[in-house]
Amino acid sequence: MADLAPPRVPDAEWTRRPALARLVGALGEGNVRWVGGAVRDTLLGQDVHDIDAATPLEPVEVIDRLEAAGIRTIPTGIDHGTVTAILDGGNVEITTLRHDVSTDGRRATVAFASDWKDDAARRDFTINALYAHPSTREVFDYFGGVADLEAKRVRFIGDARQRIREDYLRILRYFRFQARFGSALDAEAEEACAELAESLKGLSRERVGWELQNLLALPDPGPTVARMRELGVLQVVLPEAGKQEVDKLSRLVAVENAAGVRPHAMRRLAALLPAVPPVAEGVAARLRLSKNQRARLTCTAARDTRDGDSPRALAYAVGVDCAIDRLLLEGQDIDALKRWEPPVLPVKGGEIVARGVRAGPEVARILRAVERRWVDEGFPDRERVAAILEDELARRG
């Protein structure tokens, strides 16, 4: 990690982007500070994907100043003070300084503020409340976030229970950030998460599902998920995941690493479910997963690797992604499927009709018989398929 005394964001590529300099020029250097993930990740030497800015200017003035400078804007969350600037190299979300007026654990009523520390105080974790000056790159750290980064500690700002009561989703966010950045456990945070875990039932399932996916897509969520179960948090959002399934997730991560396979949230979610497709279907519906996510989860949850079939035969039957997921879950080798695309059967029904078979069910039966033998023989070429077809036609007279 870069030298943080005095704290200063390293001279990263994104800090030198001309488009960001245009934005700062339009709003005024004293009216912009980079905030959140971009500052945190740059201090850690990690790649930055999204850049957020904070400003004391109210949204209407932000829009007016940017448009006067020829920068297009979208009022993505203007009721809560957020405007998106459309820039080369990546859009920037600009949010007016705020403080909470009231919260109910699901949404907050906010008022605009003028004090940077007031804005920092309403954020979730100390490591997310770091601001940086756009030209000097000086870091403004109001709650000890830099020290927590150095200690690999995820800590709520102020009273953990109060922060959670403002937005119950912060329980899941805590564990996601703990899995990504933490090593030292924070006792107060864990106690608060365990005490208020039941509050997660009042959140929209989409929000819960999104946080679970983000957690499971991290390099190694296994220890964190196990800790969530020990604290009674996992049971609230995913009651289907027992100790056996949590242990299976950890084994899957080890198998993925050995095989050099990138993490996938649906594969890992399948590991946390019993091998019963209807259960996976119910979880997919409850978490409001997309159609593609639901299909992959339910296919993977079957876990059937079809004894006697080759990996490629399995992949031909259920798709490469699902086959890889099933094989990894069972700790089997997937080398045969790397960079492999299922071939197309090199014979059509029309060819069978042309040989004198009446169009209809018999053509379909012959085609299926040819296909089965073609798959069993390891997808031979057209010449061999033609011989298989001749044999099947001969069998049927």
C-alpha atoms as a printed R data frame, in Angstrom:
    type eleno elety resid chain resno       x       y       z
1   ATOM     1    CA   MET     A     1   0.000   0.000   0.000
2   ATOM     2    CA   ALA     A     2   1.243   3.492  -0.837
3   ATOM     3    CA   ASP     A     3   2.801   5.761   1.814
4   ATOM     4    CA   LEU     A     4  -0.145   7.362   3.587
5   ATOM     5    CA   ALA     A     5   1.687   9.914   5.776
6   ATOM     6    CA   PRO     A     6   0.528  12.506   4.862
7   ATOM     7    CA   PRO     A     7  -2.361  10.715   3.127
8   ATOM     8    CA   ARG     A     8  -2.400  11.372  -0.588
9   ATOM     9    CA   VAL     A     9  -3.890   9.436  -3.477
10  ATOM    10    CA   PRO     A    10  -1.126   8.032  -5.722
11  ATOM    11    CA   ASP     A    11  -0.716   9.483  -9.203
12  ATOM    12    CA   ALA     A    12  -2.976   6.911 -10.875
13  ATOM    13    CA   GLU     A    13  -4.016   6.985 -14.527
14  ATOM    14    CA   TRP     A    14  -7.578   8.059 -13.799
15  ATOM    15    CA   THR     A    15  -6.438  11.124 -11.838
16  ATOM    16    CA   ARG     A    16  -4.849  12.513 -15.023
17  ATOM    17    CA   ARG     A    17  -7.795  12.087 -17.392
18  ATOM    18    CA   PRO     A    18  -8.478  15.273 -19.402
19  ATOM    19    CA   ALA     A    19 -12.221  14.671 -19.145
20  ATOM    20    CA   LEU     A    20 -12.054  14.818 -15.361
21  ATOM    21    CA   ALA     A    21 -10.039  18.019 -15.528
22  ATOM    22    CA   ARG     A    22 -12.830  19.510 -17.698
23  ATOM    23    CA   LEU     A    23 -15.406  18.494 -15.109
24  ATOM    24    CA   VAL     A    24 -13.404  20.050 -12.267
25  ATOM    25    CA   GLY     A    25 -12.903  23.205 -14.302
26  ATOM    26    CA   ALA     A    26 -16.626  23.483 -14.919
27  ATOM    27    CA   LEU     A    27 -17.646  23.021 -11.274
28  ATOM    28    CA   GLY     A    28 -14.696  24.760  -9.658
29  ATOM    29    CA   GLU     A    29 -11.790  23.078  -7.936
30  ATOM    30    CA   GLY     A    30 -13.105  23.906  -4.470
31  ATOM    31    CA   ASN     A    31 -16.460  22.336  -5.295
32  ATOM    32    CA   VAL     A    32 -15.271  18.820  -6.173
33  ATOM    33    CA   ARG     A    33 -13.763  15.951  -4.258
34  ATOM    34    CA   TRP     A    34 -13.431  12.381  -5.456
35  ATOM    35    CA   VAL     A    35 -15.028  10.035  -2.962
36  ATOM    36    CA   GLY     A    36 -15.560   6.390  -2.131
37  ATOM    37    CA   GLY     A    37 -14.331   3.407  -4.097
38  ATOM    38    CA   ALA     A    38 -11.987   5.220  -6.473
39  ATOM    39    CA   VAL     A    39 -10.086   6.768  -3.563
40  ATOM    40    CA   ARG     A    40 -10.115   3.591  -1.477
41  ATOM    41    CA   ASP     A    41  -8.997   1.277  -4.294
42  ATOM    42    CA   THR     A    42  -6.263   3.630  -5.509
43  ATOM    43    CA   LEU     A    43  -4.811   3.784  -2.000
44  ATOM    44    CA   LEU     A    44  -4.757  -0.022  -2.058
45  ATOM    45    CA   GLY     A    45  -3.111  -0.137  -5.493
46  ATOM    46    CA   GLN     A    46  -6.147  -1.800  -7.066
47  ATOM    47    CA   ASP     A    47  -7.821  -1.073 -10.399
48  ATOM    48    CA   VAL     A    48 -10.483   1.622 -10.422
49  ATOM    49    CA   HIS     A    49 -13.638   1.085 -12.453
50  ATOM    50    CA   ASP     A    50 -16.107   3.722 -11.252
51  ATOM    51    CA   ILE     A    51 -15.435   7.287 -10.195
52  ATOM    52    CA   ASP     A    52 -17.761   9.209  -7.899
53  ATOM    53    CA   ALA     A    53 -17.579  12.851  -6.904
54  ATOM    54    CA   ALA     A    54 -19.109  14.895  -4.103
55  ATOM    55    CA   THR     A    55 -19.918  18.598  -4.268
56  ATOM    56    CA   PRO     A    56 -21.572  21.260  -2.130
57  ATOM    57    CA   LEU     A    57 -23.310  22.540  -5.271
58  ATOM    58    CA   GLU     A    58 -26.968  21.586  -5.614
59  ATOM    59    CA   PRO     A    59 -28.001  19.411  -8.575
60  ATOM    60    CA   VAL     A    60 -29.563  22.167 -10.700
61  ATOM    61    CA   GLU     A    61 -26.385  24.225 -10.482
62  ATOM    62    CA   VAL     A    62 -24.261  21.176 -11.256
63  ATOM    63    CA   ILE     A    63 -26.304  20.568 -14.409
64  ATOM    64    CA   ASP     A    64 -26.154  24.236 -15.454
65  ATOM    65    CA   ARG     A    65 -22.392  24.502 -14.987
66  ATOM    66    CA   LEU     A    66 -21.632  21.247 -16.783
67  ATOM    67    CA   GLU     A    67 -23.911  21.973 -19.714
68  ATOM    68    CA   ALA     A    68 -22.371  25.436 -20.032
69  ATOM    69    CA   ALA     A    69 -19.022  23.656 -20.379
70  ATOM    70    CA   GLY     A    70 -20.430  21.320 -23.042
71  ATOM    71    CA   ILE     A    71 -20.658  18.288 -20.736
72  ATOM    72    CA   ARG     A    72 -23.857  16.303 -21.106
73  ATOM    73    CA   THR     A    73 -25.636  15.191 -17.931
74  ATOM    74    CA   ILE     A    74 -28.313  12.707 -16.908
75  ATOM    75    CA   PRO     A    75 -30.385  13.344 -13.733
76  ATOM    76    CA   THR     A    76 -30.018   9.731 -12.607
77  ATOM    77    CA   GLY     A    77 -30.956  10.361  -8.974
78  ATOM    78    CA   ILE     A    78 -31.677  14.046  -8.837
79  ATOM    79    CA   ASP     A    79 -34.215  13.691  -5.992
80  ATOM    80    CA   HIS     A    80 -31.360  12.405  -3.856
81  ATOM    81    CA   GLY     A    81 -28.822  14.832  -5.290
82  ATOM    82    CA   THR     A    82 -27.104  12.669  -7.916
83  ATOM    83    CA   VAL     A    83 -26.293  13.761 -11.455
84  ATOM    84    CA   THR     A    84 -24.297  11.661 -13.933
85  ATOM    85    CA   ALA     A    85 -21.769  13.439 -16.147
86  ATOM    86    CA   ILE     A    86 -21.219  11.736 -19.516
87  ATOM    87    CA   LEU     A    87 -17.450  11.773 -20.085
88  ATOM    88    CA   ASP     A    88 -14.850  10.112 -22.273
89  ATOM    89    CA   GLY     A    89 -13.172   7.333 -20.361
90  ATOM    90    CA   GLY     A    90 -16.177   6.700 -18.127
91  ATOM    91    CA   ASN     A    91 -19.133   8.511 -16.636
92  ATOM    92    CA   VAL     A    92 -18.931  10.164 -13.228
93  ATOM    93    CA   GLU     A    93 -21.712  10.286 -10.651
94  ATOM    94    CA   ILE     A    94 -21.732  13.643  -8.867
95  ATOM    95    CA   THR     A    95 -23.720  13.823  -5.645
96  ATOM    96    CA   THR     A    96 -24.500  16.905  -3.600
97  ATOM    97    CA   LEU     A    97 -23.371  16.762   0.033
98  ATOM    98    CA   ARG     A    98 -26.200  15.374   2.158
99  ATOM    99    CA   HIS     A    99 -27.283  14.533   5.658
100 ATOM   100    CA   ASP     A   100 -30.105  12.209   6.681
101 ATOM   101    CA   VAL     A   101 -33.367  13.681   7.903
102 ATOM   102    CA   SER     A   102 -35.136  10.355   8.525
103 ATOM   103    CA   THR     A   103 -34.647   6.689   7.670
104 ATOM   104    CA   ASP     A   104 -36.701   3.511   7.982
105 ATOM   105    CA   GLY     A   105 -34.108   0.892   7.143
106 ATOM   106    CA   ARG     A   106 -35.133   0.723   3.487
107 ATOM   107    CA   ARG     A   107 -34.944   4.303   2.258
108 ATOM   108    CA   ALA     A   108 -33.785   7.632   3.606
109 ATOM   109    CA   THR     A   109 -35.106  11.178   3.465
110 ATOM   110    CA   VAL     A   110 -32.121  13.467   2.958
111 ATOM   111    CA   ALA     A   111 -31.389  17.170   2.942
112 ATOM   112    CA   PHE     A   112 -28.568  18.884   1.138
113 ATOM   113    CA   ALA     A   113 -25.617  19.925   3.277
114 ATOM   114    CA   SER     A   114 -22.597  22.167   2.946
115 ATOM   115    CA   ASP     A   115 -20.175  20.413   5.282
116 ATOM   116    CA   TRP     A   116 -17.979  17.612   3.944
117 ATOM   117    CA   LYS     A   117 -17.856  15.858   7.317
118 ATOM   118    CA   ASP     A   118 -21.664  15.801   7.541
119 ATOM   119    CA   ASP     A   119 -21.712  14.009   4.214
120 ATOM   120    CA   ALA     A   120 -19.030  11.565   5.361
121 ATOM   121    CA   ALA     A   121 -20.942  10.816   8.566
122 ATOM   122    CA   ARG     A   122 -23.940   9.384   6.686
123 ATOM   123    CA   ARG     A   123 -21.839   6.846   4.766
124 ATOM   124    CA   ASP     A   124 -21.576   3.224   5.827
125 ATOM   125    CA   PHE     A   125 -17.930   2.305   6.481
126 ATOM   126    CA   THR     A   126 -14.863   4.338   7.317
127 ATOM   127    CA   ILE     A   127 -13.017   3.001   4.263
128 ATOM   128    CA   ASN     A   128 -15.798   4.352   2.023
129 ATOM   129    CA   ALA     A   129 -15.757   7.839   3.568
130 ATOM   130    CA   LEU     A   130 -12.446   8.931   2.069
131 ATOM   131    CA   TYR     A   131 -12.388  12.071  -0.085
132 ATOM   132    CA   ALA     A   132  -9.575  13.325  -2.318
133 ATOM   133    CA   HIS     A   133  -8.811  16.800  -3.648
134 ATOM   134    CA   PRO     A   134  -8.867  16.685  -7.485
135 ATOM   135    CA   SER     A   135  -5.538  18.455  -8.035
136 ATOM   136    CA   THR     A   136  -3.431  17.994  -4.892
137 ATOM   137    CA   ARG     A   137  -4.793  14.451  -4.362
138 ATOM   138    CA   GLU     A   138  -4.827  15.125  -0.610
139 ATOM   139    CA   VAL     A   139  -7.018  12.623   1.234
140 ATOM   140    CA   PHE     A   140  -9.629  13.904   3.676
141 ATOM   141    CA   ASP     A   141 -10.251  11.206   6.263
142 ATOM   142    CA   TYR     A   142 -12.798  12.127   8.936
143 ATOM   143    CA   PHE     A   143 -13.274   8.749  10.644
144 ATOM   144    CA   GLY     A   144 -10.002   6.827  10.488
145 ATOM   145    CA   GLY     A   145 -10.594   5.076   7.167
146 ATOM   146    CA   VAL     A   146  -6.935   5.155   6.134
147 ATOM   147    CA   ALA     A   147  -5.874   3.392   9.332
148 ATOM   148    CA   ASP     A   148  -8.624   0.827   8.818
149 ATOM   149    CA   LEU     A   149  -7.389   0.169   5.283
150 ATOM   150    CA   GLU     A   150  -3.904  -0.433   6.635
151 ATOM   151    CA   ALA     A   151  -5.282  -2.765   9.307
152 ATOM   152    CA   LYS     A   152  -7.586  -4.536   6.823
153 ATOM   153    CA   ARG     A   153 -10.513  -3.719   9.051
154 ATOM   154    CA   VAL     A   154 -14.073  -3.002   7.924
155 ATOM   155    CA   ARG     A   155 -15.721  -0.731  10.483
156 ATOM   156    CA   PHE     A   156 -19.000   1.121  10.545
157 ATOM   157    CA   ILE     A   157 -18.883   4.880  10.975
158 ATOM   158    CA   GLY     A   158 -20.042   5.697  14.491
159 ATOM   159    CA   ASP     A   159 -22.565   3.348  16.073
160 ATOM   160    CA   ALA     A   160 -22.896   0.165  14.005
161 ATOM   161    CA   ARG     A   161 -26.509  -0.452  15.020
162 ATOM   162    CA   GLN     A   162 -27.518   3.053  14.044
163 ATOM   163    CA   ARG     A   163 -25.827   2.751  10.645
164 ATOM   164    CA   ILE     A   164 -27.641  -0.529  10.019
165 ATOM   165    CA   ARG     A   165 -31.015   0.850  11.100
166 ATOM   166    CA   GLU     A   166 -30.578   3.552   8.456
167 ATOM   167    CA   ASP     A   167 -30.328   0.871   5.758
168 ATOM   168    CA   TYR     A   168 -30.628  -2.801   6.647
169 ATOM   169    CA   LEU     A   169 -28.841  -3.795   3.447
170 ATOM   170    CA   ARG     A   170 -25.668  -2.621   5.164
171 ATOM   171    CA   ILE     A   171 -25.622  -5.969   6.974
172 ATOM   172    CA   LEU     A   172 -24.900  -7.748   3.697
173 ATOM   173    CA   ARG     A   173 -22.641  -4.948   2.528
174 ATOM   174    CA   TYR     A   174 -20.574  -5.407   5.684
175 ATOM   175    CA   PHE     A   175 -19.919  -9.047   4.906
176 ATOM   176    CA   ARG     A   176 -19.195  -8.300   1.241
177 ATOM   177    CA   PHE     A   177 -16.625  -5.670   2.181
178 ATOM   178    CA   GLN     A   178 -15.236  -7.937   4.880
179 ATOM   179    CA   ALA     A   179 -14.699 -10.674   2.277
180 ATOM   180    CA   ARG     A   180 -13.014  -8.237  -0.092
181 ATOM   181    CA   PHE     A   181 -10.939  -6.015   2.187
182 ATOM   182    CA   GLY     A   182 -10.994  -7.378   5.697
183 ATOM   183    CA   SER     A   183  -8.912  -9.687   7.785
184 ATOM   184    CA   ALA     A   184  -9.330  -8.292  11.306
185 ATOM   185    CA   LEU     A   185 -12.894  -8.948  12.504
186 ATOM   186    CA   ASP     A   186 -14.838  -6.069  14.007
187 ATOM   187    CA   ALA     A   187 -16.723  -7.336  17.064
188 ATOM   188    CA   GLU     A   188 -19.156  -4.424  17.227
189 ATOM   189    CA   ALA     A   189 -20.072  -4.833  13.554
190 ATOM   190    CA   GLU     A   190 -20.629  -8.575  13.891
191 ATOM   191    CA   GLU     A   191 -22.764  -8.186  17.011
192 ATOM   192    CA   ALA     A   192 -24.905  -5.539  15.316
193 ATOM   193    CA   CYS     A   193 -25.325  -7.627  12.165
194 ATOM   194    CA   ALA     A   194 -26.362 -10.683  14.174
195 ATOM   195    CA   GLU     A   195 -28.754  -8.692  16.370
196 ATOM   196    CA   LEU     A   196 -30.505  -6.991  13.425
197 ATOM   197    CA   ALA     A   197 -30.330  -9.837  10.893
198 ATOM   198    CA   GLU     A   198 -34.097 -10.431  10.908
199 ATOM   199    CA   SER     A   199 -34.530  -6.904   9.531
200 ATOM   200    CA   LEU     A   200 -33.255  -8.162   6.178
201 ATOM   201    CA   LYS     A   201 -36.658  -9.781   5.630
202 ATOM   202    CA   GLY     A   202 -38.133  -6.335   5.048
203 ATOM   203    CA   LEU     A   203 -35.889  -5.508   2.094
204 ATOM   204    CA   SER     A   204 -36.720  -5.997  -1.562
205 ATOM   205    CA   ARG     A   205 -35.561  -9.361  -2.823
206 ATOM   206    CA   GLU     A   206 -33.762  -7.737  -5.765
207 ATOM   207    CA   ARG     A   207 -31.502  -5.796  -3.391
208 ATOM   208    CA   VAL     A   208 -30.769  -8.879  -1.315
209 ATOM   209    CA   GLY     A   209 -30.098 -10.961  -4.425
210 ATOM   210    CA   TRP     A   210 -27.764  -8.336  -5.845
211 ATOM   211    CA   GLU     A   211 -25.695  -8.172  -2.668
212 ATOM   212    CA   LEU     A   212 -25.470 -11.973  -2.472
213 ATOM   213    CA   GLN     A   213 -24.269 -12.123  -6.061
214 ATOM   214    CA   ASN     A   214 -21.614  -9.467  -5.433
215 ATOM   215    CA   LEU     A   215 -20.415 -11.371  -2.380
216 ATOM   216    CA   LEU     A   216 -20.304 -14.751  -4.096
217 ATOM   217    CA   ALA     A   217 -18.418 -13.343  -7.107
218 ATOM   218    CA   LEU     A   218 -15.444 -12.337  -4.935
219 ATOM   219    CA   PRO     A   219 -12.262 -14.450  -5.086
220 ATOM   220    CA   ASP     A   220 -12.909 -16.363  -1.843
221 ATOM   221    CA   PRO     A   221 -16.216 -15.714  -0.068
222 ATOM   222    CA   GLY     A   222 -16.141 -19.088   1.716
223 ATOM   223    CA   PRO     A   223 -14.894 -18.012   5.175
224 ATOM   224    CA   THR     A   224 -17.209 -14.996   5.204
225 ATOM   225    CA   VAL     A   225 -20.258 -17.034   4.205
226 ATOM   226    CA   ALA     A   226 -19.393 -19.540   6.940
227 ATOM   227    CA   ARG     A   227 -19.183 -16.698   9.444
228 ATOM   228    CA   MET     A   228 -22.553 -15.359   8.265
229 ATOM   229    CA   ARG     A   229 -24.058 -18.738   9.042
230 ATOM   230    CA   GLU     A   230 -22.442 -18.873  12.486
231 ATOM   231    CA   LEU     A   231 -23.974 -15.465  13.266
232 ATOM   232    CA   GLY     A   232 -27.415 -16.442  11.990
233 ATOM   233    CA   VAL     A   233 -27.380 -13.964   9.091
234 ATOM   234    CA   LEU     A   234 -27.204 -16.427   6.211
235 ATOM   235    CA   GLN     A   235 -30.247 -18.309   7.454
236 ATOM   236    CA   VAL     A   236 -32.362 -15.169   7.039
237 ATOM   237    CA   VAL     A   237 -31.537 -14.576   3.370
238 ATOM   238    CA   LEU     A   238 -30.724 -18.127   2.253
239 ATOM   239    CA   PRO     A   239 -32.270 -20.649   4.663
240 ATOM   240    CA   GLU     A   240 -31.612 -23.458   2.165
241 ATOM   241    CA   ALA     A   241 -27.866 -23.251   2.872
242 ATOM   242    CA   GLY     A   242 -26.919 -25.619   5.666
243 ATOM   243    CA   LYS     A   243 -23.456 -26.350   7.011
244 ATOM   244    CA   GLN     A   244 -22.920 -29.054   4.395
245 ATOM   245    CA   GLU     A   245 -23.641 -26.595   1.589
246 ATOM   246    CA   VAL     A   246 -21.418 -23.906   3.122
247 ATOM   247    CA   ASP     A   247 -18.581 -26.425   3.305
248 ATOM   248    CA   LYS     A   248 -19.228 -27.318  -0.344
249 ATOM   249    CA   LEU     A   249 -18.770 -23.667  -1.312
250 ATOM   250    CA   SER     A   250 -15.291 -23.642   0.213
251 ATOM   251    CA   ARG     A   251 -14.374 -26.855  -1.622
252 ATOM   252    CA   LEU     A   252 -15.677 -25.402  -4.870
253 ATOM   253    CA   VAL     A   253 -13.486 -22.310  -4.510
254 ATOM   254    CA   ALA     A   254 -10.432 -24.550  -4.071
255 ATOM   255    CA   VAL     A   255 -11.391 -26.600  -7.161
256 ATOM   256    CA   GLU     A   256 -11.924 -23.422  -9.219
257 ATOM   257    CA   ASN     A   257  -8.502 -22.107  -8.227
258 ATOM   258    CA   ALA     A   258  -6.820 -25.396  -9.116
259 ATOM   259    CA   ALA     A   259  -8.570 -25.433 -12.508
260 ATOM   260    CA   GLY     A   260  -7.827 -21.772 -13.226
261 ATOM   261    CA   VAL     A   261 -11.529 -20.958 -13.594
262 ATOM   262    CA   ARG     A   262 -12.961 -17.520 -12.909
263 ATOM   263    CA   PRO     A   263 -15.584 -17.238 -10.145
264 ATOM   264    CA   HIS     A   264 -19.247 -17.173 -11.120
265 ATOM   265    CA   ALA     A   265 -21.969 -16.171  -8.687
266 ATOM   266    CA   MET     A   266 -24.553 -18.648  -9.993
267 ATOM   267    CA   ARG     A   267 -22.156 -21.607  -9.728
268 ATOM   268    CA   ARG     A   268 -21.364 -20.640  -6.150
269 ATOM   269    CA   LEU     A   269 -25.007 -20.043  -5.311
270 ATOM   270    CA   ALA     A   270 -25.748 -23.541  -6.632
271 ATOM   271    CA   ALA     A   271 -23.112 -24.883  -4.240
272 ATOM   272    CA   LEU     A   272 -25.041 -23.326  -1.370
273 ATOM   273    CA   LEU     A   273 -28.237 -25.145  -2.333
274 ATOM   274    CA   PRO     A   274 -29.198 -28.808  -2.092
275 ATOM   275    CA   ALA     A   275 -29.003 -30.710  -5.384
276 ATOM   276    CA   VAL     A   276 -32.725 -30.294  -6.020
277 ATOM   277    CA   PRO     A   277 -33.633 -28.203  -9.105
278 ATOM   278    CA   PRO     A   278 -37.086 -27.163  -7.765
279 ATOM   279    CA   VAL     A   279 -35.370 -25.678  -4.706
280 ATOM   280    CA   ALA     A   280 -33.043 -23.708  -6.985
281 ATOM   281    CA   GLU     A   281 -36.032 -22.573  -9.023
282 ATOM   282    CA   GLY     A   282 -37.700 -21.294  -5.863
283 ATOM   283    CA   VAL     A   283 -34.570 -19.423  -4.775
284 ATOM   284    CA   ALA     A   284 -34.199 -17.879  -8.243
285 ATOM   285    CA   ALA     A   285 -37.787 -16.648  -8.119
286 ATOM   286    CA   ARG     A   286 -37.422 -15.320  -4.576
287 ATOM   287    CA   LEU     A   287 -34.236 -13.387  -5.401
288 ATOM   288    CA   ARG     A   288 -35.731 -12.102  -8.672
289 ATOM   289    CA   LEU     A   289 -32.874 -13.469 -10.760
290 ATOM   290    CA   SER     A   290 -32.832 -12.839 -14.495
291 ATOM   291    CA   LYS     A   291 -34.013 -15.477 -16.944
292 ATOM   292    CA   ASN     A   292 -30.437 -16.439 -17.867
293 ATOM   293    CA   GLN     A   293 -29.335 -16.562 -14.236
294 ATOM   294    CA   ARG     A   294 -32.315 -18.724 -13.318
295 ATOM   295    CA   ALA     A   295 -31.593 -21.159 -16.153
296 ATOM   296    CA   ARG     A   296 -27.934 -21.523 -15.180
297 ATOM   297    CA   LEU     A   297 -28.691 -21.907 -11.486
298 ATOM   298    CA   THR     A   298 -31.349 -24.583 -11.938
299 ATOM   299    CA   CYS     A   299 -29.274 -26.489 -14.499
300 ATOM   300    CA   THR     A   300 -26.201 -26.418 -12.265
301 ATOM   301    CA   ALA     A   301 -28.168 -27.351  -9.163
302 ATOM   302    CA   ALA     A   302 -29.046 -30.740 -10.718
303 ATOM   303    CA   ARG     A   303 -25.371 -31.703 -10.180
304 ATOM   304    CA   ASP     A   304 -25.839 -34.727 -12.473
305 ATOM   305    CA   THR     A   305 -22.592 -35.405 -14.310
306 ATOM   306    CA   ARG     A   306 -24.141 -38.384 -16.151
307 ATOM   307    CA   ASP     A   307 -21.997 -41.357 -15.198
308 ATOM   308    CA   GLY     A   308 -20.462 -42.933 -18.275
309 ATOM   309    CA   ASP     A   309 -20.655 -39.765 -20.340
310 ATOM   310    CA   SER     A   310 -17.579 -37.820 -21.309
311 ATOM   311    CA   PRO     A   311 -17.379 -34.155 -20.247
312 ATOM   312    CA   ARG     A   312 -18.009 -33.165 -23.861
313 ATOM   313    CA   ALA     A   313 -21.065 -35.393 -24.105
314 ATOM   314    CA   LEU     A   314 -22.384 -33.735 -20.961
315 ATOM   315    CA   ALA     A   315 -21.646 -30.286 -22.373
316 ATOM   316    CA   TYR     A   316 -23.408 -31.171 -25.618
317 ATOM   317    CA   ALA     A   317 -26.492 -32.179 -23.625
318 ATOM   318    CA   VAL     A   318 -26.722 -29.335 -21.101
319 ATOM   319    CA   GLY     A   319 -24.440 -26.581 -22.446
320 ATOM   320    CA   VAL     A   320 -20.787 -25.853 -21.768
321 ATOM   321    CA   ASP     A   321 -21.321 -23.448 -18.874
322 ATOM   322    CA   CYS     A   322 -23.660 -25.765 -17.006
323 ATOM   323    CA   ALA     A   323 -21.408 -28.772 -17.656
324 ATOM   324    CA   ILE     A   324 -18.358 -26.927 -16.311
325 ATOM   325    CA   ASP     A   325 -20.328 -25.850 -13.255
326 ATOM   326    CA   ARG     A   326 -21.549 -29.379 -12.532
327 ATOM   327    CA   LEU     A   327 -18.115 -30.921 -13.007
328 ATOM   328    CA   LEU     A   328 -16.454 -28.345 -10.752
329 ATOM   329    CA   LEU     A   329 -19.070 -28.885  -8.072
330 ATOM   330    CA   GLU     A   330 -18.249 -32.577  -8.135
331 ATOM   331    CA   GLY     A   331 -14.498 -31.936  -8.188
332 ATOM   332    CA   GLN     A   332 -14.030 -33.409 -11.670
333 ATOM   333    CA   ASP     A   333 -11.631 -32.428 -14.444
334 ATOM   334    CA   ILE     A   334 -12.784 -29.828 -16.990
335 ATOM   335    CA   ASP     A   335  -9.734 -29.638 -19.261
336 ATOM   336    CA   ALA     A   336 -11.656 -31.226 -22.146
337 ATOM   337    CA   LEU     A   337 -14.117 -28.319 -22.132
338 ATOM   338    CA   LYS     A   338 -11.645 -25.451 -22.140
339 ATOM   339    CA   ARG     A   339 -11.940 -23.563 -25.429
340 ATOM   340    CA   TRP     A   340 -14.318 -26.262 -26.749
341 ATOM   341    CA   GLU     A   341 -17.491 -25.413 -28.635
342 ATOM   342    CA   PRO     A   342 -20.175 -28.056 -29.189
343 ATOM   343    CA   PRO     A   343 -20.257 -29.112 -32.855
344 ATOM   344    CA   VAL     A   344 -23.390 -29.331 -34.998
345 ATOM   345    CA   LEU     A   345 -24.628 -32.761 -36.067
346 ATOM   346    CA   PRO     A   346 -23.537 -32.974 -39.751
347 ATOM   347    CA   VAL     A   347 -26.762 -34.539 -41.025
348 ATOM   348    CA   LYS     A   348 -30.271 -33.138 -41.427
349 ATOM   349    CA   GLY     A   349 -33.693 -34.694 -41.518
350 ATOM   350    CA   GLY     A   350 -34.014 -33.798 -45.184
351 ATOM   351    CA   GLU     A   351 -31.245 -36.215 -46.046
352 ATOM   352    CA   ILE     A   352 -33.177 -39.037 -44.397
353 ATOM   353    CA   VAL     A   353 -36.349 -38.122 -46.294
354 ATOM   354    CA   ALA     A   354 -34.317 -38.094 -49.508
355 ATOM   355    CA   ARG     A   355 -33.365 -41.712 -48.783
356 ATOM   356    CA   GLY     A   356 -37.028 -42.718 -48.956
357 ATOM   357    CA   VAL     A   357 -38.184 -42.403 -45.337
358 ATOM   358    CA   ARG     A   358 -41.573 -40.731 -45.025
359 ATOM   359    CA   ALA     A   359 -41.359 -37.338 -43.285
360 ATOM   360    CA   GLY     A   360 -42.625 -37.590 -39.715
361 ATOM   361    CA   PRO     A   361 -41.799 -39.369 -36.415
362 ATOM   362    CA   GLU     A   362 -39.649 -42.055 -38.048
363 ATOM   363    CA   VAL     A   363 -37.258 -39.417 -39.424
364 ATOM   364    CA   ALA     A   364 -36.945 -37.908 -35.934
365 ATOM   365    CA   ARG     A   365 -36.260 -41.357 -34.419
366 ATOM   366    CA   ILE     A   366 -33.531 -42.102 -36.936
367 ATOM   367    CA   LEU     A   367 -31.983 -38.684 -36.441
368 ATOM   368    CA   ARG     A   368 -31.908 -39.162 -32.651
369 ATOM   369    CA   ALA     A   369 -30.322 -42.592 -33.035
370 ATOM   370    CA   VAL     A   370 -27.620 -41.188 -35.315
371 ATOM   371    CA   GLU     A   371 -27.009 -38.319 -32.914
372 ATOM   372    CA   ARG     A   372 -26.660 -40.646 -29.904
373 ATOM   373    CA   ARG     A   373 -24.057 -42.752 -31.671
374 ATOM   374    CA   TRP     A   374 -22.265 -39.638 -32.950
375 ATOM   375    CA   VAL     A   375 -22.003 -38.273 -29.397
376 ATOM   376    CA   ASP     A   376 -20.962 -41.658 -27.951
377 ATOM   377    CA   GLU     A   377 -18.162 -41.914 -30.527
378 ATOM   378    CA   GLY     A   378 -16.824 -38.472 -29.630
379 ATOM   379    CA   PHE     A   379 -18.316 -36.386 -32.453
380 ATOM   380    CA   PRO     A   380 -16.645 -37.976 -35.508
381 ATOM   381    CA   ASP     A   381 -16.564 -36.272 -38.906
382 ATOM   382    CA   ARG     A   382 -19.131 -36.201 -41.692
383 ATOM   383    CA   GLU     A   383 -17.822 -39.352 -43.334
384 ATOM   384    CA   ARG     A   384 -18.336 -41.414 -40.193
385 ATOM   385    CA   VAL     A   385 -21.783 -39.895 -39.613
386 ATOM   386    CA   ALA     A   386 -22.784 -40.922 -43.117
387 ATOM   387    CA   ALA     A   387 -21.767 -44.511 -42.282
388 ATOM   388    CA   ILE     A   388 -23.761 -44.387 -39.040
389 ATOM   389    CA   LEU     A   389 -26.791 -43.160 -40.983
390 ATOM   390    CA   GLU     A   390 -26.449 -46.001 -43.484
391 ATOM   391    CA   ASP     A   391 -26.345 -48.464 -40.631
392 ATOM   392    CA   GLU     A   392 -29.446 -47.020 -38.982
393 ATOM   393    CA   LEU     A   393 -31.349 -47.039 -42.281
394 ATOM   394    CA   ALA     A   394 -30.333 -50.648 -42.843
395 ATOM   395    CA   ARG     A   395 -31.600 -51.618 -39.392
396 ATOM   396    CA   ARG     A   396 -34.992 -50.188 -40.276
397 ATOM   397    CA   GLY     A   397 -35.111 -51.976 -43.608
